[in-house]
Amino acid sequence: MKLEAIDRVYFVGIGGIGMSALARYFAKRGCLVAGYDKTRTNLCAALEQEGLAIQYTDDLDLLPEAFQKNSAETLIVYTPAIPSTSTLLNYFKDSDFSLKKRSEVLGLISAGQFCIAVAGTHGKTTTSSMIAHILKETGYDCTAFLGGIATNYDSNFLLGDNDTVVVEADEYDRSFLTIHPDIAVITSMDADHLDIYGDSSQLEESFKLFAGQLKPEGSLIIKSGLPIISELSYGLNSRAEINGLDVRIEDGYFVFNFAAGEMEIENIRMLLPGKHNIENAVAAIAVALKLGIDPLAVKEAIGNFRGVRRRFEYVLRSESHVYIDDYAHHPEELRACFNAVRELYPDKKLTVIFQPHLFSRTRDFADEFAKVLSTADDLLLLEIYPAREMPIEGINAQMLLDKIDLEHKALCNKEDVILRVQEKNPELLLTVGAGDIDTFILPLKELLSHA
């Protein structure tokens, strides 16, 4: 199917962060766009305000008339998270509609453009958002499909006027193998999604295949230490070709110097905290310099990048309370987040509310989760958010809690979260997880604002 031939698009699972970005793209192109999702998320509400029709029941009777009959101009986009029993999905399949996964559509869109793709088991959303922001802020411009809501733009989709596209390349279900980038960045390759890959060696092989998708004369930029051969590696160490150096905290902000060969940019101040975000910034700067953007303009753009929603997002900062929310749902992400909190607030007692994501991930990394969570001062542990999975016998929050070596720890029902936090009145609160823990952000902010 040719991109220019599409005039109507239906999304089965429109409320996901990646799917909603594509929905916005096709709506901006003037296509008729509609979709289904089982839950009315904040993203769904935003899409409705933008004029998109969304149904929340898997029912053919609610399907818009424009999508009830097949046509050569109609595209159906679906996410692997949709169950195979879906009435709508099976109707589209049985009626021979043109069906594509989200990743295939990203590949279709980026095929004829200069593509910058960022992959990694963590760090890819912030890094791709930084790259897109630099390109926008400096006037280079781009179209961007992001895996989070970029705070500077209040959106996960940015529309540009040139032929440069920035995409977040998702390793889940090997989705990124549909993309052929001109510049590829790989931020991390820690074991994850073992329900899909089986073991870490298969995940590693998939990333190597992604690196092999690079276009001729393309550039591969990888984090130092990853088991992939590249002439360009980055990190916070002298072994890398591209470096973040002299990392320090000044007036509550992280500051560093950038060095790549003879190129140096000094005293780059970031609004985002944490050494992991400095690594992300180093990768983003390297991409921008590859494109020939002025180094001082890049420095200024990094300095006013306000991050991505739910990536170390300050919810509240007052004299009596600091409340931070983060999407971290993998042990390495938790460790980076905790380290950043400790670096900024070394003298404050850290209270953490954590919601594990997926039974399989909790099972596969229980010991690693326990080790990181044991470094908190006070822990409230929610039950596992199942997402697309069915329960696994013996895998639950109590199992994880039993492994955590911490005096102040407890299981907590969702109904009791606000009351428990009210009792604790924490000076430093961190909520972490990728499920529906974000529904507590506003109530907790309201509570702590008046405490």
N, C-alpha and C positions, 0 to 999 in steps of 0.2 A: 504494500500500500504506500503510495506517495503522499508525503506530508501535505502538499498543496491541494490534494483531492479531498481531504477530510473536511466536512462541514458540520458534522454533529458527533458528539462524543459522550458516551455514558460510562461512568466510573462505578465499578462494583467494589465498594470499600473506599469511598471518596474522602472520608474523614481522616485518613492517615496523613502524616506530615509530607511524605513524598507524593502521594496521590493528589493531595490538595494543591500542591505547587503545579503539577501538570494540569489540573483543572483550571487554575488561574491562567496558565499559558494559553490553553486553547480558547478560553473565554476572551482573552486579549486579542487573539487572532480573529475574533468575530464568529467563532463556531457556536452552535447551540450546545450547551453543556448541562448535563444533569447527572444524578447519581444516587447511590444507595449506601447507607451505613446503618449498623444496628444501634448505634448510640449517637445522640446529638452532642457532639463535642464542641468546644469553643471554636475549633477550626470550622466545623460544619455551620455554626451560627454565623461566622464571618463570611463564609461562602454564600450563605443565603442572603446576607445583607448586600452582597455584590451581585445578586440577581440570579443565582443558580438554584434550580429546583432539586431538593433532596428528599427522598423517602426513607423512612426508618423501619419499614416492615418489608420483609422479603416476599413481596406479593406482586404477581403480574398485573393484577387489577389496578395497581397504583402507578404502573409504568407509564410515562408520558407517551402520548399517541405517536410522536415523532420517532420513537424507538420500538414500536410494536411490530414494525415490519422491517425486514432486512433491506439494505441498500448499499451500493458500492461506496457511498460517501460516509457511511457510518462506521465508527470505530468504538469497540468496547475495550476498556482498560480494566484489568482486575489485579488484585493483590493476592499473593500466595496465602495470606492469612484468612481469606474467605474459604469456608468449608466446602468440600466437594459436593455436599448435599444442598447447596444453595439453589433455591428455585429459580432466581433470576439468572445466575451464572449458567445453569443447565439449559435454561430456555435459549439463551444466546448461543450456546454451543450447539444445541440441537437444530437451531434455525440457521446455522452456518454463517453467523455474523463474523466479521473480522475481529478476532480477539488477540490482544497482546498484553503481556505483563508490563507493569510500570517500567521495569528496566529496559525492556525492548523498545518502548516508546522513547525513553531517554536516548537510546542508541540511534533511533530513527531521527530524532531532532538534532542530535549533535553530529551526525554523520557528515553533513555538508558544511560544518563550521569549524573554526579553530577551537578545539576542545581542551579545557583544563579540567582534569578529573582528580579528585582527592579520595583515596581509599585508606582504610585502616579500621581495626576493631575498636579503637577509640581515638578521638582527636580530629576525626574527619569533618564533623559539622562545624566546629569552631574554625578550623583551618580554611575550609572552603568559604565560610562566611567572611573571614578576614580577607581572603584573596578578592572576593567579589566587592567588598567594601573599598579596598585599595583601588581597584579598577574604576569603581564609580566615583570615588572621592577625588581622584587625580584627573578625571576626565577621559581616561582611556576607554571606559565603558565596557559593559558586558551584559549578557542575559545569564541569570543564575537560578539554579534549582537547588535549594538548600534543605538540609534535614532538620532544621529548627527555625524558629522565628528570630530573625536578625533584629536586634533591638533598635538599631539606627533607622530601620525601614519599616518596622512592625509587620514584617512579611517574610515568608519563606520562598518568595518568587520575586525576582527583579527582572524587568524588561529593558533590554538595551537596543541601541540603534546600529550596532556593528555586527560582525559575524563571529564574535568571541562568546563562548558559552562556558560557564563554570558549573560543574556538576559534582554532587556527592556520590561517589561510586560505592554502592552497598555490597558487602561481601555475602550477606545473607542469601541463601539459595543460589549462590554463585552468580548473582544478578549482574555484577560489574563486568562480566565477560561479554556483554553486548556492546560495550563502549570501547572506542578506539581513539585514545587521546593523543594530542600533540604534546602536552605536558602532563605527566602523571606524578602525583605525590603519594607516597605510602607512609603513613604516620605511625603505624603499629601493626603487629601481627600476633598479639597474644591469643592464646587458645580461647575460642568462644564458638557459639553455635554448634556445639558438638552433637546436638540432636540432628543436625543436617550433615556435618562432615564426618562424624564418627570418631576421629582423633585429630590431634594438632598437625600431624604430617599432611593430612588431606587439606586442611585449611592453608597450610604453608604452600602446598602445590598450587592451590587456587590463586593465591596472590602472585606466584611466579607466572602463572598463565596470564593474569591481568597485566603484569609488567611486560609480557610478550606481546600484548595488544597494541603497544605504542606504535604510532605511525613512523615511517621512515624519517630519519633526521629529528625525531622527537626527543624530549628530555625527560629522564626519570630521576626524580628527587626523592631520596629515601632517608628515613631516620637512621642515624648511625647505629650499627650493630645488628641490623636486620639481615637475615640470610638470603639477600638478593644482591647480585652484582650491579653496581652503578658507579659512574664516575662522580656523581654528585650526592654526597651524604651530608646530613645536617644534625646538629645536636648542641649540647652545652659542654663539649669537650674538644680538646685539641686534635683528636683523631679524625674528626670530621672535616670535610672541605669547606663547609659553611657553618659558622659558629655564632652562638650567643655567648658573650663573654662578660666578665665583671658584673655578674648579677647581684643586685643589692636592692634594699628597700629604702626609699627616701620619702619622707612625709606620708607614709602609708601607701605608697605606690611602688610597684616593681619597676626597676630601671635596669637597662642592659646596653651593651654595645654589640653591634653586628659586624662580623668580619667574614669576607669571602675573598681569598687571595689578597690582592692589594686594595680591594674595596672595603672601606670601613664607614660605618654610620655610628656615631657616638651618642650616648645619653638618650636612648629611646625610652620614653616613659609610657607605660601601659595602664589603662584603666582596669584591665583584667588581672587578677592575682594568680600566683602560682608559677613554678618553674616549668610545669607542663605547658602552660599557655605561652611562655616565652619560646619554648620549642616550636609550638604551633606558629608563632609570629615569625620565627626565623625561616620556617618553610615558606610562609606566605610572602615574606620579603624576597626570598630567592626567586620565586615565581615572577614577582613584579619586576625585578631587575632583569630577568630573562627577557621580559617584554620590552625592555628599554625605558622603563619609567624612571623619572628623576629620583635619585635617592632621598633628597630632602622632602620631596612631595610624599614619598612612601613613609618616611618617618612621621610626618604630620598626620597622615591617614591612620597609621597604627595608633597614634596618640589619642585619636578621638573615636576609635572603635569601641562601642559600648557592649559588645558581646552578643550572646544568643540567649534567648529565654531558657531558663532552667539549666544553664551552664554557669555555675557559681554566681547565681543571681542574688544580689542583695535585695531582700524583701523589706527589711527594716534596719535602720541604723540610728539609734538614739543613745542618749547618755547611759541608759539602764539596760538596753537590749540590742543585740545584734542577731538578726535572723537571716540565714542564707539558705537558698534552695538549689539543689543540683540534681541533674538527671542520672548521675552515676549509678550503674547497675552491674558492674563487673568489678572484681576485686582490685584490679589495677587502677580503675577509675576512682574507686573509693579511696585508695591509698593516695592518689594525686590530690584529690579534693581535701582529705584530712590534713595532708602535709601543708597545703596552701593555707588552710584555716589556722594551723598551729604557728606557721611562720608569721602571720599577721596578728594573731592574738595569743601569744605564748603564755600569758598569765591568766587567761579566762578558762573557766570550767566548760568543757564541751559536752553539750547534750545533743544526742543524735536520735532521730526517728528514721528508721530504715524499713523500706518495703521491698523484700526480695522479688525478683522478676523471673518467672518461669520455674517450674518444678525441675526441669532438666538442668538448667544453669545452677540452681541451688544445690542439686545433687553433685554435679561435676566439680564445683568449686567450693564446697562447704568448708573445707579446712582453710582455704585462702580467705574466704569471707570472714570466718571466725577470727582469724589472726588480725585482720584489719579492724574489725569491729571491736576487738578487745582493747584497742588503743583509745577509744572514746572514754569519757569520764562517766557518762550516764547514757544508757541505751534503752529506747523503747522500740521493740521489734514487732512489726505488723505481720500478718499472715502473708503467704506467698501470693503474688498476683499471677493468675494462671495464663492470661493472654490467650494464645491459641491452643494451649495444652490441656489435656485431661490430667487429673491427679495421678501421682506416682506413689505407690504404697510405701509408707515409712518416711516420705520426704515432706516435711512441713516445718513451720517456724520453730516449733519446740525442739525438733532435731537440731536445728542450727543454733538455737539459744544454748542448748546443752554443751556445745563445743566452745562457746565464747567464755574466755577467762576474764570476767569482769564482775566486780562486787555489785555495782548498781546496774542491773539489767532486768528487763521484764517483758513479757508478751503484752501486747496491747490490742484490744479490739478497736476498729475504726470508730465505733460509737463513743469510746472513752478517750480518744486522743486529746480533745480540747480540755477536758477535765483534768487529765493527767499533767498536761503542760501548765495549766493554771495552778495546780498544786506545786509543781516544781519551780515555776517562775524563773526559767533559765536566763542567764545573762548572755549566753552564746548558744544559739539553737541552729541545728543543721537538719534539714529534711532531705533525704536522698532516696532515689528509686525511679523506675521508668514506667510504673503502672499508673494507678489513679491517685497516688499520694498528692499530686498537685491540687486536688480538690480541697486540701486542707490549707493551702497557702493563704488565701484571703481571710478565713476564720482565725488562723493563728496570728496573722498580722494585726487583725482587729483586736484580738485578745492582748497581745503584747504591747500594742500601742497605748492601751489604757491601764496597763499593769503598774 
